[in-house]
Amino acid sequence: MICGYCYKSHIVTKHDVSHWWNCPPDTNYVCSDECYTKLEKLVKNRTWMDHKPEAIFGKKKHKPSPNFEKKK
Ligand SMILES: [Zn+2]
């Protein structure tokens, strides 16, 4: 599992944030309260896509939700 904010791998999953991406539960996590708060801001500002480093984003196996694509 990789943190949805800082992209550390093998994290201890602290918060399930799957619903932010309209994903099934158990698919997206953050590793800490700090990452949760920061990522929540990005999601609500819709700046989350800009935060994603392209190099890492390209390696991700699953695509972001179609809703995010439409909103951009
Ligand atoms: Zn994190």
N, CA, C, O and the ligand as a Tripos MOL2 file, in Angstrom:
@<TRIPOS>MOLECULE
protein
  289   287    73     0     0
PROTEIN
NO_CHARGES

@<TRIPOS>ATOM
      1 N           0.8440   -1.2070    0.0000 N.3       1 MET1
      2 CA          0.0000    0.0000    0.0000 C.3       1 MET1
      3 C           0.8750    1.2520    0.0000 C.2       1 MET1
      4 O           1.8880    1.3170    0.6970 O.2       1 MET1
      5 N           0.4710    2.2360   -0.7860 N.am      2 ILE2
      6 CA          1.2330    3.4800   -0.8850 C.3       2 ILE2
      7 C           0.3810    4.6340   -0.3790 C.2       2 ILE2
      8 O          -0.8180    4.6940   -0.6540 O.2       2 ILE2
      9 N           0.9880    5.5330    0.3470 N.am      3 CYS3
     10 CA          0.2660    6.6940    0.8570 C.3       3 CYS3
     11 C          -0.1940    7.5780   -0.2940 C.2       3 CYS3
     12 O           0.5740    7.8520   -1.2160 O.2       3 CYS3
     13 N          -1.4330    8.0210   -0.2420 N.am      4 GLY4
     14 CA         -1.9970    8.8310   -1.3170 C.3       4 GLY4
     15 C          -1.4510   10.2420   -1.3630 C.2       4 GLY4
     16 O          -1.6790   10.9670   -2.3320 O.2       4 GLY4
     17 N          -0.7350   10.6380   -0.3280 N.am      5 TYR5
     18 CA         -0.2000   12.0030   -0.3290 C.3       5 TYR5
     19 C           1.3170   12.0290   -0.5260 C.2       5 TYR5
     20 O           1.8110   12.6790   -1.4470 O.2       5 TYR5
     21 N           2.0430   11.3360    0.3210 N.am      6 CYS6
     22 CA          3.5070   11.4320    0.2820 C.3       6 CYS6
     23 C           4.1460   10.3090   -0.5330 C.2       6 CYS6
     24 O           5.3500   10.3310   -0.7920 O.2       6 CYS6
     25 N           3.3310    9.3200   -0.9390 N.am      7 TYR7
     26 CA          3.7820    8.2430   -1.8000 C.3       7 TYR7
     27 C           4.8370    7.3480   -1.1840 C.2       7 TYR7
     28 O           5.5790    6.6660   -1.8910 O.2       7 TYR7
     29 N           4.8990    7.3540    0.1350 N.am      8 LYS8
     30 CA          5.7510    6.3470    0.7640 C.3       8 LYS8
     31 C           5.0910    4.9860    0.5760 C.2       8 LYS8
     32 O           3.8700    4.8540    0.6560 O.2       8 LYS8
     33 N           5.9090    3.9950    0.3300 N.am      9 SER9
     34 CA          5.3490    2.6610    0.1720 C.3       9 SER9
     35 C           5.4860    1.8780    1.4700 C.2       9 SER9
     36 O           6.2220    2.2780    2.3720 O.2       9 SER9
     37 N           4.7860    0.7820    1.5560 N.am     10 HIS10
     38 CA          4.7720   -0.0710    2.7440 C.3      10 HIS10
     39 C           4.3830    0.7200    3.9920 C.2      10 HIS10
     40 O           4.9900    0.5720    5.0530 O.2      10 HIS10
     41 N           3.3720    1.5510    3.8460 N.am     11 ILE11
     42 CA          2.9390    2.3710    4.9730 C.3      11 ILE11
     43 C           2.0370    1.5740    5.9070 C.2      11 ILE11
     44 O           1.4440    0.5640    5.5270 O.2      11 ILE11
     45 N           1.9550    2.0600    7.1320 N.am     12 VAL12
     46 CA          0.8890    1.6160    8.0120 C.3      12 VAL12
     47 C          -0.3330    2.4470    7.6410 C.2      12 VAL12
     48 O          -0.3190    3.6720    7.7620 O.2      12 VAL12
     49 N          -1.3640    1.7920    7.1990 N.am     13 THR13
     50 CA         -2.5220    2.5370    6.6930 C.3      13 THR13
     51 C          -3.3100    3.1360    7.8440 C.2      13 THR13
     52 O          -3.8830    2.4350    8.6780 O.2      13 THR13
     53 N          -3.3150    4.4550    7.8540 N.am     14 LYS14
     54 CA         -3.9410    5.1760    8.9640 C.3      14 LYS14
     55 C          -5.3850    5.5480    8.6410 C.2      14 LYS14
     56 O          -6.2760    5.3660    9.4710 O.2      14 LYS14
     57 N          -5.6130    6.0630    7.4500 N.am     15 HIS15
     58 CA         -6.9710    6.4680    7.0670 C.3      15 HIS15
     59 C          -7.3100    5.9280    5.6780 C.2      15 HIS15
     60 O          -6.4980    5.9940    4.7560 O.2      15 HIS15
     61 N          -8.5150    5.3990    5.5500 N.am     16 ASP16
     62 CA         -9.0090    4.9820    4.2450 C.3      16 ASP16
     63 C          -9.6360    6.1920    3.5560 C.2      16 ASP16
     64 O         -10.6330    6.7310    4.0350 O.2      16 ASP16
     65 N          -9.0570    6.6190    2.4400 N.am     17 VAL17
     66 CA         -9.5620    7.8090    1.7410 C.3      17 VAL17
     67 C         -10.1400    7.4390    0.3710 C.2      17 VAL17
     68 O         -10.2880    8.2940   -0.5010 O.2      17 VAL17
     69 N         -10.4550    6.1830    0.2010 N.am     18 SER18
     70 CA        -10.9350    5.7050   -1.1060 C.3      18 SER18
     71 C         -12.1370    6.4860   -1.6070 C.2      18 SER18
     72 O         -12.2660    6.7410   -2.8040 O.2      18 SER18
     73 N         -13.0130    6.8650   -0.6900 N.am     19 HIS19
     74 CA        -14.2490    7.5440   -1.0910 C.3      19 HIS19
     75 C         -13.9760    8.8880   -1.7630 C.2      19 HIS19
     76 O         -14.8030    9.3760   -2.5340 O.2      19 HIS19
     77 N         -12.8120    9.4910   -1.4720 N.am     20 TRP20
     78 CA        -12.4740   10.7740   -2.1260 C.3      20 TRP20
     79 C         -12.3260   10.5990   -3.6250 C.2      20 TRP20
     80 O         -12.5810   11.5250   -4.3950 O.2      20 TRP20
     81 N         -11.9170    9.4230   -4.0330 N.am     21 TRP21
     82 CA        -11.7390    9.1730   -5.4790 C.3      21 TRP21
     83 C         -12.9220    8.4000   -6.0470 C.2      21 TRP21
     84 O         -12.8870    7.9510   -7.1930 O.2      21 TRP21
     85 N         -13.9620    8.2480   -5.2480 N.am     22 ASN22
     86 CA        -15.0800    7.4040   -5.6630 C.3      22 ASN22
     87 C         -14.6260    5.9760   -5.9480 C.2      22 ASN22
     88 O         -15.1160    5.3190   -6.8660 O.2      22 ASN22
     89 N         -13.6850    5.5180   -5.1440 N.am     23 CYS23
     90 CA        -13.1680    4.1660   -5.3110 C.3      23 CYS23
     91 C         -13.7810    3.2580   -4.2440 C.2      23 CYS23
     92 O         -14.2630    3.7380   -3.2190 O.2      23 CYS23
     93 N         -13.7600    1.9630   -4.4840 N.am     24 PRO24
     94 CA        -14.2350    1.0380   -3.4520 C.3      24 PRO24
     95 C         -13.3720    1.1620   -2.2060 C.2      24 PRO24
     96 O         -12.1850    1.4720   -2.3090 O.2      24 PRO24
     97 N         -13.9440    0.9260   -1.0310 N.am     25 PRO25
     98 CA        -13.1650    0.9700    0.2000 C.3      25 PRO25
     99 C         -11.9610    0.0410    0.1050 C.2      25 PRO25
    100 O         -11.9980   -0.9730   -0.5930 O.2      25 PRO25
    101 N         -10.8800    0.4030    0.8240 N.am     26 ASP26
    102 CA         -9.7070   -0.4760    0.8860 C.3      26 ASP26
    103 C          -8.7700   -0.3100   -0.2990 C.2      26 ASP26
    104 O          -7.8830   -1.1410   -0.4920 O.2      26 ASP26
    105 N          -8.9390    0.7420   -1.1010 N.am     27 THR27
    106 CA         -8.0710    0.8940   -2.2690 C.3      27 THR27
    107 C          -7.1160    2.0810   -2.1540 C.2      27 THR27
    108 O          -6.0730    2.0970   -2.8070 O.2      27 THR27
    109 N          -7.4620    3.0740   -1.3300 N.am     28 ASN28
    110 CA         -6.5950    4.2480   -1.1990 C.3      28 ASN28
    111 C          -6.4340    4.6200    0.2750 C.2      28 ASN28
    112 O          -7.4060    4.7140    1.0250 O.2      28 ASN28
    113 N          -5.1890    4.8260    0.6600 N.am     29 TYR29
    114 CA         -4.9040    5.1410    2.0650 C.3      29 TYR29
    115 C          -3.9000    6.2730    2.1850 C.2      29 TYR29
    116 O          -3.1480    6.5580    1.2530 O.2      29 TYR29
    117 N          -3.9000    6.9190    3.3560 N.am     30 VAL30
    118 CA         -2.7970    7.7940    3.7240 C.3      30 VAL30
    119 C          -2.1520    7.2400    4.9840 C.2      30 VAL30
    120 O          -2.7520    6.4460    5.7090 O.2      30 VAL30
    121 N          -0.9090    7.6760    5.2380 N.am     31 CYS31
    122 CA         -0.1300    7.0250    6.2840 C.3      31 CYS31
    123 C          -0.2130    7.7530    7.6160 C.2      31 CYS31
    124 O           0.2130    7.2120    8.6360 O.2      31 CYS31
    125 N          -0.7560    8.9790    7.6290 N.am     32 SER32
    126 CA         -0.7380    9.7490    8.8710 C.3      32 SER32
    127 C          -1.8390   10.7900    8.8790 C.2      32 SER32
    128 O          -2.4480   11.0760    7.8480 O.2      32 SER32
    129 N          -2.0870   11.3490   10.0440 N.am     33 ASP33
    130 CA         -3.0630   12.4370   10.1550 C.3      33 ASP33
    131 C          -2.6370   13.6280    9.3120 C.2      33 ASP33
    132 O          -3.4690   14.3080    8.7100 O.2      33 ASP33
    133 N          -1.3370   13.8730    9.2750 N.am     34 GLU34
    134 CA         -0.8200   15.0040    8.5190 C.3      34 GLU34
    135 C          -1.1140   14.8340    7.0250 C.2      34 GLU34
    136 O          -1.5890   15.7590    6.3670 O.2      34 GLU34
    137 N          -0.8320   13.6640    6.5110 N.am     35 CYS35
    138 CA         -1.1020   13.3950    5.0940 C.3      35 CYS35
    139 C          -2.5950   13.4660    4.8160 C.2      35 CYS35
    140 O          -3.0090   13.9470    3.7610 O.2      35 CYS35
    141 N          -3.3950   12.9970    5.7420 N.am     36 TYR36
    142 CA         -4.8500   13.0230    5.5860 C.3      36 TYR36
    143 C          -5.3400   14.4620    5.4320 C.2      36 TYR36
    144 O          -6.1150   14.7720    4.5270 O.2      36 TYR36
    145 N          -4.8800   15.3330    6.3260 N.am     37 THR37
    146 CA         -5.3080   16.7300    6.3120 C.3      37 THR37
    147 C          -4.8600   17.4410    5.0460 C.2      37 THR37
    148 O          -5.6290   18.1800    4.4320 O.2      37 THR37
    149 N          -3.6150   17.2150    4.6630 N.am     38 LYS38
    150 CA         -3.0700   17.8850    3.4810 C.3      38 LYS38
    151 C          -3.7350   17.3830    2.2080 C.2      38 LYS38
    152 O          -4.0370   18.1610    1.3030 O.2      38 LYS38
    153 N          -3.9550   16.0890    2.1480 N.am     39 LEU39
    154 CA         -4.5850   15.5370    0.9570 C.3      39 LEU39
    155 C          -6.0390   15.9770    0.8540 C.2      39 LEU39
    156 O          -6.5500   16.2200   -0.2390 O.2      39 LEU39
    157 N          -6.6890   16.0750    1.9850 N.am     40 GLU40
    158 CA         -8.0850   16.5270    1.9930 C.3      40 GLU40
    159 C          -8.1980   17.9230    1.3800 C.2      40 GLU40
    160 O          -9.1240   18.2040    0.6190 O.2      40 GLU40
    161 N          -7.2500   18.7890    1.7190 N.am     41 LYS41
    162 CA         -7.2470   20.1400    1.1500 C.3      41 LYS41
    163 C          -7.0820   20.0970   -0.3590 C.2      41 LYS41
    164 O          -7.7730   20.8090   -1.0870 O.2      41 LYS41
    165 N          -6.1740   19.2690   -0.8200 N.am     42 LEU42
    166 CA         -5.9440   19.1610   -2.2600 C.3      42 LEU42
    167 C          -7.1890   18.6730   -2.9750 C.2      42 LEU42
    168 O          -7.5360   19.1570   -4.0520 O.2      42 LEU42
    169 N          -7.8530   17.7120   -2.3620 N.am     43 VAL43
    170 CA         -9.0590   17.1550   -2.9800 C.3      43 VAL43
    171 C         -10.1460   18.2150   -3.0460 C.2      43 VAL43
    172 O         -10.8190   18.3670   -4.0660 O.2      43 VAL43
    173 N         -10.3110   18.9430   -1.9530 N.am     44 LYS44
    174 CA        -11.3860   19.9380   -1.9030 C.3      44 LYS44
    175 C         -11.0970   21.1400   -2.7830 C.2      44 LYS44
    176 O         -12.0220   21.7620   -3.3050 O.2      44 LYS44
    177 N          -9.8250   21.4740   -2.9530 N.am     45 ASN45
    178 CA         -9.4570   22.5620   -3.8610 C.3      45 ASN45
    179 C          -9.3950   22.1080   -5.3120 C.2      45 ASN45
    180 O          -9.2550   22.9140   -6.2320 O.2      45 ASN45
    181 N          -9.5020   20.8020   -5.4890 N.am     46 ARG46
    182 CA         -9.3290   20.1820   -6.8080 C.3      46 ARG46
    183 C          -7.9420   20.4630   -7.3690 C.2      46 ARG46
    184 O          -7.7780   20.6130   -8.5800 O.2      46 ARG46
    185 N          -6.9650   20.5320   -6.5100 N.am     47 THR47
    186 CA         -5.5870   20.6950   -6.9680 C.3      47 THR47
    187 C          -4.8220   19.3850   -6.8380 C.2      47 THR47
    188 O          -3.6050   19.3250   -7.0150 O.2      47 THR47
    189 N          -5.5730   18.3470   -6.5260 N.am     48 TRP48
    190 CA         -4.9320   17.0520   -6.3060 C.3      48 TRP48
    191 C          -4.1850   16.5660   -7.5420 C.2      48 TRP48
    192 O          -3.0920   16.0100   -7.4320 O.2      48 TRP48
    193 N          -4.7730   16.7750   -8.7180 N.am     49 MET49
    194 CA         -4.1280   16.2980   -9.9440 C.3      49 MET49
    195 C          -2.8020   17.0110  -10.1790 C.2      49 MET49
    196 O          -1.8600   16.4320  -10.7190 O.2      49 MET49
    197 N          -2.7410   18.2810   -9.7660 N.am     50 ASP50
    198 CA         -1.5020   19.0300   -9.9430 C.3      50 ASP50
    199 C          -0.4210   18.5660   -8.9810 C.2      50 ASP50
    200 O           0.7700   18.6230   -9.2860 O.2      50 ASP50
    201 N          -0.8560   18.1070   -7.8130 N.am     51 HIS51
    202 CA          0.1080   17.6450   -6.8180 C.3      51 HIS51
    203 C           0.8080   16.3800   -7.2740 C.2      51 HIS51
    204 O           1.9760   16.1650   -6.9510 O.2      51 HIS51
    205 N           0.1180   15.5520   -8.0120 N.am     52 LYS52
    206 CA          0.6600   14.2440   -8.3920 C.3      52 LYS52
    207 C           1.8950   14.3890   -9.2640 C.2      52 LYS52
    208 O           1.8150   14.9150  -10.3740 O.2      52 LYS52
    209 N           3.0250   13.9300   -8.7760 N.am     53 PRO53
    210 CA          4.2360   13.9540   -9.6130 C.3      53 PRO53
    211 C           4.0440   13.0050  -10.7930 C.2      53 PRO53
    212 O           3.6490   11.8530  -10.6100 O.2      53 PRO53
    213 N           4.3180   13.4790  -11.9810 N.am     54 GLU54
    214 CA          4.0280   12.6920  -13.1700 C.3      54 GLU54
    215 C           4.7650   11.3720  -13.2060 C.2      54 GLU54
    216 O           4.2160   10.3540  -13.6270 O.2      54 GLU54
    217 N           6.0010   11.3910  -12.7670 N.am     55 ALA55
    218 CA          6.7980   10.1660  -12.7990 C.3      55 ALA55
    219 C           6.1360    9.0780  -11.9750 C.2      55 ALA55
    220 O           6.0680    7.9190  -12.3850 O.2      55 ALA55
    221 N           5.6530    9.4700  -10.8110 N.am     56 ILE56
    222 CA          5.0160    8.4990   -9.9390 C.3      56 ILE56
    223 C           3.6300    8.1620  -10.4720 C.2      56 ILE56
    224 O           3.2040    7.0070  -10.4610 O.2      56 ILE56
    225 N           2.9480    9.1800  -10.9300 N.am     57 PHE57
    226 CA          1.5910    8.9730  -11.4270 C.3      57 PHE57
    227 C           1.5830    7.9700  -12.5720 C.2      57 PHE57
    228 O           0.6890    7.1290  -12.6700 O.2      57 PHE57
    229 N           2.5800    8.0670  -13.4280 N.am     58 GLY58
    230 CA          2.6540    7.1690  -14.5700 C.3      58 GLY58
    231 C           2.8660    5.7280  -14.1790 C.2      58 GLY58
    232 O           2.4840    4.8130  -14.9090 O.2      58 GLY58
    233 N           3.4780    5.5230  -13.0170 N.am     59 LYS59
    234 CA          3.7660    4.1630  -12.5750 C.3      59 LYS59
    235 C           2.5850    3.5110  -11.8830 C.2      59 LYS59
    236 O           2.5390    2.2910  -11.7230 O.2      59 LYS59
    237 N           1.6360    4.3320  -11.4740 N.am     60 LYS60
    238 CA          0.4970    3.7790  -10.7450 C.3      60 LYS60
    239 C          -0.3060    2.8340  -11.6310 C.2      60 LYS60
    240 O          -0.4800    3.0670  -12.8280 O.2      60 LYS60
    241 N          -0.7800    1.7820  -11.0220 N.am     61 LYS61
    242 CA         -1.4780    0.7720  -11.8160 C.3      61 LYS61
    243 C          -2.9030    1.1780  -12.1300 C.2      61 LYS61
    244 O          -3.3700    0.9780  -13.2510 O.2      61 LYS61
    245 N          -3.5940    1.7420  -11.1670 N.am     62 HIS62
    246 CA         -4.9820    2.0880  -11.4190 C.3      62 HIS62
    247 C          -5.1280    3.5620  -11.7800 C.2      62 HIS62
    248 O          -4.3790    4.4090  -11.2930 O.2      62 HIS62
    249 N          -6.0900    3.8520  -12.6300 N.am     63 LYS63
    250 CA         -6.3080    5.2160  -13.0860 C.3      63 LYS63
    251 C          -7.1400    5.9870  -12.0650 C.2      63 LYS63
    252 O          -7.8760    5.3900  -11.2790 O.2      63 LYS63
    253 N          -7.0210    7.3250  -12.0780 N.am     64 PRO64
    254 CA         -7.9010    8.1240  -11.2280 C.3      64 PRO64
    255 C          -9.3370    7.9910  -11.7010 C.2      64 PRO64
    256 O          -9.5920    7.5800  -12.8330 O.2      64 PRO64
    257 N         -10.2500    8.3330  -10.8520 N.am     65 SER65
    258 CA        -11.6540    8.1580  -11.1980 C.3      65 SER65
    259 C         -12.0330    9.0340  -12.3880 C.2      65 SER65
    260 O         -11.5080   10.1380  -12.5320 O.2      65 SER65
    261 N         -12.9140    8.5710  -13.2180 N.am     66 PRO66
    262 CA        -13.3620    9.3350  -14.3910 C.3      66 PRO66
    263 C         -13.9160   10.6930  -14.0060 C.2      66 PRO66
    264 O         -13.8180   11.6390  -14.7870 O.2      66 PRO66
    265 N         -14.4920   10.8110  -12.8290 N.am     67 ASN67
    266 CA        -15.0380   12.0840  -12.3860 C.3      67 ASN67
    267 C         -13.9760   13.1600  -12.3110 C.2      67 ASN67
    268 O         -14.2260   14.3130  -12.6630 O.2      67 ASN67
    269 N         -12.7950   12.7890  -11.8560 N.am     68 PHE68
    270 CA        -11.7230   13.7550  -11.7600 C.3      68 PHE68
    271 C         -11.2830   14.2300  -13.1430 C.2      68 PHE68
    272 O         -10.9590   15.4020  -13.3350 O.2      68 PHE68
    273 N         -11.2740   13.3220  -14.0860 N.am     69 GLU69
    274 CA        -10.8990   13.6820  -15.4450 C.3      69 GLU69
    275 C         -11.8690   14.7170  -16.0150 C.2      69 GLU69
    276 O         -11.4580   15.6680  -16.6790 O.2      69 GLU69
    277 N         -13.1370   14.5220  -15.7510 N.am     70 LYS70
    278 CA        -14.1520   15.4170  -16.2920 C.3      70 LYS70
    279 C         -14.0530   16.8130  -15.6810 C.2      70 LYS70
    280 O         -14.2440   17.8200  -16.3620 O.2      70 LYS70
    281 N         -13.7530   16.8510  -14.3950 N.am     71 LYS71
    282 CA        -13.7350   18.1330  -13.7000 C.3      71 LYS71
    283 C         -12.5620   18.9840  -14.1180 C.2      71 LYS71
    284 O         -12.6110   20.2080  -13.9960 O.2      71 LYS71
    285 N         -11.5160   18.3660  -14.6030 N.am     72 LYS72
    286 CA        -10.3170   19.1310  -14.8980 C.3      72 LYS72
    287 C         -10.5430   20.0810  -16.0570 C.2      72 LYS72
    288 O          -9.6310   20.8110  -16.4450 O.2      72 LYS72
    289 ZN          1.8550    9.9020    3.8480 Zn       73 ZN73
@<TRIPOS>BOND
     1     1     2 1
     2     2     3 1
     3     3     4 2
     4     3     5 am
     5     5     6 1
     6     6     7 1
     7     7     8 2
     8     7     9 am
     9     9    10 1
    10    10    11 1
    11    11    12 2
    12    11    13 am
    13    13    14 1
    14    14    15 1
    15    15    16 2
    16    15    17 am
    17    17    18 1
    18    18    19 1
    19    19    20 2
    20    19    21 am
    21    21    22 1
    22    22    23 1
    23    23    24 2
    24    23    25 am
    25    25    26 1
    26    26    27 1
    27    27    28 2
    28    27    29 am
    29    29    30 1
    30    30    31 1
    31    31    32 2
    32    31    33 am
    33    33    34 1
    34    34    35 1
    35    35    36 2
    36    35    37 am
    37    37    38 1
    38    38    39 1
    39    39    40 2
    40    39    41 am
    41    41    42 1
    42    42    43 1
    43    43    44 2
    44    43    45 am
    45    45    46 1
    46    46    47 1
    47    47    48 2
    48    47    49 am
    49    49    50 1
    50    50    51 1
    51    51    52 2
    52    51    53 am
    53    53    54 1
    54    54    55 1
    55    55    56 2
    56    55    57 am
    57    57    58 1
    58    58    59 1
    59    59    60 2
    60    59    61 am
    61    61    62 1
    62    62    63 1
    63    63    64 2
    64    63    65 am
    65    65    66 1
    66    66    67 1
    67    67    68 2
    68    67    69 am
    69    69    70 1
    70    70    71 1
    71    71    72 2
    72    71    73 am
    73    73    74 1
    74    74    75 1
    75    75    76 2
    76    75    77 am
    77    77    78 1
    78    78    79 1
    79    79    80 2
    80    79    81 am
    81    81    82 1
    82    82    83 1
    83    83    84 2
    84    83    85 am
    85    85    86 1
    86    86    87 1
    87    87    88 2
    88    87    89 am
    89    89    90 1
    90    90    91 1
    91    91    92 2
    92    91    93 am
    93    93    94 1
    94    94    95 1
    95    95    96 2
    96    95    97 am
    97    97    98 1
    98    98    99 1
    99    99   100 2
   100    99   101 am
   101   101   102 1
   102   102   103 1
   103   103   104 2
   104   103   105 am
   105   105   106 1
   106   106   107 1
   107   107   108 2
   108   107   109 am
   109   109   110 1
   110   110   111 1
   111   111   112 2
   112   111   113 am
   113   113   114 1
   114   114   115 1
   115   115   116 2
   116   115   117 am
   117   117   118 1
   118   118   119 1
   119   119   120 2
   120   119   121 am
   121   121   122 1
   122   122   123 1
   123   123   124 2
   124   123   125 am
   125   125   126 1
   126   126   127 1
   127   127   128 2
   128   127   129 am
   129   129   130 1
   130   130   131 1
   131   131   132 2
   132   131   133 am
   133   133   134 1
   134   134   135 1
   135   135   136 2
   136   135   137 am
   137   137   138 1
   138   138   139 1
   139   139   140 2
   140   139   141 am
   141   141   142 1
   142   142   143 1
   143   143   144 2
   144   143   145 am
   145   145   146 1
   146   146   147 1
   147   147   148 2
   148   147   149 am
   149   149   150 1
   150   150   151 1
   151   151   152 2
   152   151   153 am
   153   153   154 1
   154   154   155 1
   155   155   156 2
   156   155   157 am
   157   157   158 1
   158   158   159 1
   159   159   160 2
   160   159   161 am
   161   161   162 1
   162   162   163 1
   163   163   164 2
   164   163   165 am
   165   165   166 1
   166   166   167 1
   167   167   168 2
   168   167   169 am
   169   169   170 1
   170   170   171 1
   171   171   172 2
   172   171   173 am
   173   173   174 1
   174   174   175 1
   175   175   176 2
   176   175   177 am
   177   177   178 1
   178   178   179 1
   179   179   180 2
   180   179   181 am
   181   181   182 1
   182   182   183 1
   183   183   184 2
   184   183   185 am
   185   185   186 1
   186   186   187 1
   187   187   188 2
   188   187   189 am
   189   189   190 1
   190   190   191 1
   191   191   192 2
   192   191   193 am
   193   193   194 1
   194   194   195 1
   195   195   196 2
   196   195   197 am
   197   197   198 1
   198   198   199 1
   199   199   200 2
   200   199   201 am
   201   201   202 1
   202   202   203 1
   203   203   204 2
   204   203   205 am
   205   205   206 1
   206   206   207 1
   207   207   208 2
   208   207   209 am
   209   209   210 1
   210   210   211 1
   211   211   212 2
   212   211   213 am
   213   213   214 1
   214   214   215 1
   215   215   216 2
   216   215   217 am
   217   217   218 1
   218   218   219 1
   219   219   220 2
   220   219   221 am
   221   221   222 1
   222   222   223 1
   223   223   224 2
   224   223   225 am
   225   225   226 1
   226   226   227 1
   227   227   228 2
   228   227   229 am
   229   229   230 1
   230   230   231 1
   231   231   232 2
   232   231   233 am
   233   233   234 1
   234   234   235 1
   235   235   236 2
   236   235   237 am
   237   237   238 1
   238   238   239 1
   239   239   240 2
   240   239   241 am
   241   241   242 1
   242   242   243 1
   243   243   244 2
   244   243   245 am
   245   245   246 1
   246   246   247 1
   247   247   248 2
   248   247   249 am
   249   249   250 1
   250   250   251 1
   251   251   252 2
   252   251   253 am
   253   253   254 1
   254   254   255 1
   255   255   256 2
   256   255   257 am
   257   257   258 1
   258   258   259 1
   259   259   260 2
   260   259   261 am
   261   261   262 1
   262   262   263 1
   263   263   264 2
   264   263   265 am
   265   265   266 1
   266   266   267 1
   267   267   268 2
   268   267   269 am
   269   269   270 1
   270   270   271 1
   271   271   272 2
   272   271   273 am
   273   273   274 1
   274   274   275 1
   275   275   276 2
   276   275   277 am
   277   277   278 1
   278   278   279 1
   279   279   280 2
   280   279   281 am
   281   281   282 1
   282   282   283 1
   283   283   284 2
   284   283   285 am
   285   285   286 1
   286   286   287 1
   287   287   288 2
@<TRIPOS>SUBSTRUCTURE
     1 MET1         2 RESIDUE 1 A MET
     2 ILE2         6 RESIDUE 1 A ILE
     3 CYS3        10 RESIDUE 1 A CYS
     4 GLY4        14 RESIDUE 1 A GLY
     5 TYR5        18 RESIDUE 1 A TYR
     6 CYS6        22 RESIDUE 1 A CYS
     7 TYR7        26 RESIDUE 1 A TYR
     8 LYS8        30 RESIDUE 1 A LYS
     9 SER9        34 RESIDUE 1 A SER
    10 HIS10       38 RESIDUE 1 A HIS
    11 ILE11       42 RESIDUE 1 A ILE
    12 VAL12       46 RESIDUE 1 A VAL
    13 THR13       50 RESIDUE 1 A THR
    14 LYS14       54 RESIDUE 1 A LYS
    15 HIS15       58 RESIDUE 1 A HIS
    16 ASP16       62 RESIDUE 1 A ASP
    17 VAL17       66 RESIDUE 1 A VAL
    18 SER18       70 RESIDUE 1 A SER
    19 HIS19       74 RESIDUE 1 A HIS
    20 TRP20       78 RESIDUE 1 A TRP
    21 TRP21       82 RESIDUE 1 A TRP
    22 ASN22       86 RESIDUE 1 A ASN
    23 CYS23       90 RESIDUE 1 A CYS
    24 PRO24       94 RESIDUE 1 A PRO
    25 PRO25       98 RESIDUE 1 A PRO
    26 ASP26      102 RESIDUE 1 A ASP
    27 THR27      106 RESIDUE 1 A THR
    28 ASN28      110 RESIDUE 1 A ASN
    29 TYR29      114 RESIDUE 1 A TYR
    30 VAL30      118 RESIDUE 1 A VAL
    31 CYS31      122 RESIDUE 1 A CYS
    32 SER32      126 RESIDUE 1 A SER
    33 ASP33      130 RESIDUE 1 A ASP
    34 GLU34      134 RESIDUE 1 A GLU
    35 CYS35      138 RESIDUE 1 A CYS
    36 TYR36      142 RESIDUE 1 A TYR
    37 THR37      146 RESIDUE 1 A THR
    38 LYS38      150 RESIDUE 1 A LYS
    39 LEU39      154 RESIDUE 1 A LEU
    40 GLU40      158 RESIDUE 1 A GLU
    41 LYS41      162 RESIDUE 1 A LYS
    42 LEU42      166 RESIDUE 1 A LEU
    43 VAL43      170 RESIDUE 1 A VAL
    44 LYS44      174 RESIDUE 1 A LYS
    45 ASN45      178 RESIDUE 1 A ASN
    46 ARG46      182 RESIDUE 1 A ARG
    47 THR47      186 RESIDUE 1 A THR
    48 TRP48      190 RESIDUE 1 A TRP
    49 MET49      194 RESIDUE 1 A MET
    50 ASP50      198 RESIDUE 1 A ASP
    51 HIS51      202 RESIDUE 1 A HIS
    52 LYS52      206 RESIDUE 1 A LYS
    53 PRO53      210 RESIDUE 1 A PRO
    54 GLU54      214 RESIDUE 1 A GLU
    55 ALA55      218 RESIDUE 1 A ALA
    56 ILE56      222 RESIDUE 1 A ILE
    57 PHE57      226 RESIDUE 1 A PHE
    58 GLY58      230 RESIDUE 1 A GLY
    59 LYS59      234 RESIDUE 1 A LYS
    60 LYS60      238 RESIDUE 1 A LYS
    61 LYS61      242 RESIDUE 1 A LYS
    62 HIS62      246 RESIDUE 1 A HIS
    63 LYS63      250 RESIDUE 1 A LYS
    64 PRO64      254 RESIDUE 1 A PRO
    65 SER65      258 RESIDUE 1 A SER
    66 PRO66      262 RESIDUE 1 A PRO
    67 ASN67      266 RESIDUE 1 A ASN
    68 PHE68      270 RESIDUE 1 A PHE
    69 GLU69      274 RESIDUE 1 A GLU
    70 LYS70      278 RESIDUE 1 A LYS
    71 LYS71      282 RESIDUE 1 A LYS
    72 LYS72      286 RESIDUE 1 A LYS
    73 ZN73       289 GROUP 0 **** ****
